[in-house]
């Protein structure tokens, strides 16, 4: 199984992005679909990290925020259950570690945990809605192919050489995208200083 961008041609990578995971298989290999899907996600993330580091950081930040929201929801549900069992001092200790240090009686403590639980549920809902909006905007395979064709044409024009998508590796192409992006940004910065 292909697990590295350097082993995929750009044409194969484009097909992988379009959903064709058979490009990862070598010959008659039998690979579980879950493993193929995980490898596909990892390679797409690796490509975006190489070609658009800022974009991959935004993606990673969104993912971290979703994980944090789920962790907070679980924690506040546990704290709410602990309050029902009368473990007020233990809940105060956890909230102190969380950064909430003000003095509260038992009733205020219960209200604070309920408020934090409600906020965590709201954050989860917002995260799911944002994820749904992102999923609604999924491009079609034809739109994906067109995007990469335009990108290749731009690179050929910028660097003044031909790019054969059937020969160049996906990692090399991603590095060219990044290099062109950095050079154009440097040129624009130099022009803005004049």
Buried (B, 14 or more C-beta within 10 A) or exposed (E): EBEEBEBBBBBBBBBBBBEEBEBBEEEEEEBEEEEBEEBBEEBBBBBBBBBBEEEBEEBEEBEEBBEEBBEBBEBBBBBBEBBEEEBBEEBBEBBEEEEBEEEBEEEEBBEBBBEBBEBBBEBBEEBEEEEEEEEEEEEEEEEBBEEBEEBBEEBEEBEEEEBEBEEBBBBBBBBBBBBBBEEEEEEEEEEEEE
